């Protein structure tokens, strides 16, 4: 009987080390990539993480809470990628924003199920957890900060919210079209990132700061 009890408790050791939640989120992220939200459950995540079926309930009361945690991890990943874009071009706000948009598209293409979870309205905005709300605000704040670096330098004077909405809408729209395979009918020989560069060039030209003589 003692050996059975020890064996039954073994899967939950990670919990006592404080890493069970992170393991469950990582397992949920992997399952999401292969099976979508429909194939994700607390039971399947427990199995993938190698813990008991009851273990996830220590951190998530239901599937919705688990999905929120997976989405929050996705937003933190996006935030890190945006940071990287800015670090690569510290003195060039135009290249920063173009790189950030490219990253957004690439992340969507590489992780379409995660992008759908994050941006597809799957999670109820009225009951977001504090963790998810914070992750969304922080990652969006990185995008806003990236755009603000170009204010007065590469953009004509417009309210920040209008610049953000214009650039984000174009980027998100292209990313969703690319993820759905819709761009191939328009230009089968162009990869999504090249198309993103072209779209951003047109948009940035339209938003460009102009001198009194009309030149950019």
N, C-alpha and C positions, 0 to 999 in steps of 0.2 A: 504493500500500500504506500509506503514512503517513497519508493522509487517512482510510482505512478504520479504521486503528487508533485515530485520534483520535475518530472517530465512535463506535466501539464503547465507548470509555472514557467518553464524555460522560455517560451516564446515572448513573454512579457518583460524580460530583463531589460530591454531597451528603454522601457518606460522609466525604470528606476534610474537610468543614466540621463534622463531628460531628453532623449533623442527620438522617442517614439513618434511624436507628432511630426517631426521633420521627415522621418522615414515613411510615414503614412502619406504625407503630401507628395513626396518624391514618387512613391508607388502610384498614387492617384494621377500624377502628371503623366507617367509612362502609360498607364492604362487608358487615359484620355486620348493620347496620341494614336493608339491602335484601335480603340473601340468606340471613341466618342463618348458623350455624356450618358448615352443610353446603356453603355456597357460598364458604367462605373457605379459601384455600390460600396457600402462600408464592408460588406462581406468579401467582395472581390479584392478590395484594397488590403484588408487584413491578410488574406491568403497570399497576395503578392509580396507583402512586407514580412511574411513569415511569423505572424503573431496570431493569437487566438481571435475568434470572431467577436469576442466581447471587448477586446482591447481598444478599437477605435472609439468606442463610446466614452472613453476617458477624456477625449478631446472634442468629439463631434457628436451632437445629439441626433443628427440625421444627415442624409446625403447632401442636403442643401448647404449645410455648414462645411462639409468636406469640399464641395465644389467652390465655395467662397474662398477657402484657404488655398486651393489650387489656382484660382484666378488671381488671388493676391500675390502668389509667387510669380505668376506670369507678368504682372505689372511691375514687380520688383526687378525682374529680368529685363523688361523693357527700359526701366529707369537706368539700369547699369549700362545698357547698350547706348542710350542717349548720352550718358556721361562719357563713354568711350569716344563717341563721335566728336564731342566738344574738345576732348583732350588731344585728339589727333590733329585738329586744326584750331589751335588756341587763339590765333589772331585773324581768323578769316570767318566771319559770321555767315557769309553766303555758303561757303563749303560746309560749315557746321550744319546748317539747316538742310542742305541737300543730302548730306551724309545721314542725318537723322531720319529723313524721309525714306532713303534707301533701306536703312535698317528696319524701319517699320514694315516696309513691303516684304523684306526678306524674312523677318520673324513671322509674318502672317503666312507666307508660303511654306516655311519650314514647319510651322505648328498650326495648321488650319483649325483643328478642333479646339485648341486653346484660344485662338483668336475669336472663334465663335462664342466660346464661353465668356470671354472678356468683354466682347463688344456686341454680341448678337442679341442682347436683351433677354438672355436665358435666365439670369439671376434677377430677382425682384429688387428693384432700386429702393423700394420702400422699407426693406428689411435687411439692408447691407450691414455686415458686421463692422465693428470699428477697425479691425485689421484691414478689411478690403477697402473701406472708405479711405483710410490713410494711404494705402498703396496706390489707389487711383489718384488721389490728390497729389501725392509726391511725384509720380511719374508724369502726370499732366503738367505739374509745375516745372519739371525739367524741360518739357517741350516749350512752354511759355517763356522760360528763361532763355532758351536757345534763340527763339524768335526775337526777344527783346534786345539781344545783343546787336541785332542789325538795325534797330530803330534809330533813325537819324543818320544812318550810315548807308544802308542799302535799300530801305523801304521809304516810299513817300509817306508823309505824315498821315497816318490813319490810327484810330483807336486800336490798342493792342488786341482787344477781343476780335476785331474784324480781321486783323492779320492772322491770328491764331485760327479762327474759324475757316478762313480761306485756305490756308496751307494744310490744316488738318483734314478738312473735307476732301480736298484733292488727293491727299496721300491715302486716306482711309478708303475712298472710293476706288482708287486704282488697285489698292491691295486686295479688296474684296473681289473686284473683277478678275484680277490675276488668279486668286485662289479658286475661283469658280471656273477657271479655264476660258473666260470670255474674251481675253485679249488676243487669242490665237486667230480668231475670225477676222479681227481688224488688221493684225500684222503678225502673221505666223513666224516670221524670221526675226522678230525682235524679242529679246528677253525682258522680263518685267522690270528689272532694275535699270536697263537702258531706257525703257519707256518712261520710268519714273524720272530719270534725269531730264528727258525731253520735256515732260509735263512741267516739272519744276522750273526749268529754264524759261518756259513760256509764262508761267505764273509770276516768277520773280521779275521778269521783264515788265509785266503789267503793273507790278507793285513797286517798281524801281523808283528811287529818289531821283528827281529831275532838277537840273539846274535852271535858272531863270531863262536861259536861251533854249530850253526844251531838251537839251541833251541829258543823257543818263550818267 
